[in-house]
């Protein structure tokens, strides 16, 4: 899916996908760090990590959706 999306979109769409990939990487790192903090006894301090994870994942999803809509518009 990612390869097809990158092949059929314009430069702005590729940039959107690249930013989405970066946001997903940030979300994964934040999630893992939050799990590590929670498992070492600091569960009360993990809320910022969960919020960061959710915000990054939602923004990445919106960017990928927007890029896929650009592909659909180019094919029409």
Buried (B, 14 or more C-beta within 10 A) or exposed (E): EEEEBBEBBEEEBBEBBEBBBEBBEBBEBBBEBBEEBBEEEEEEEBEEBBEBBEBBBEBBEEBBEBBBEBBEEEEE
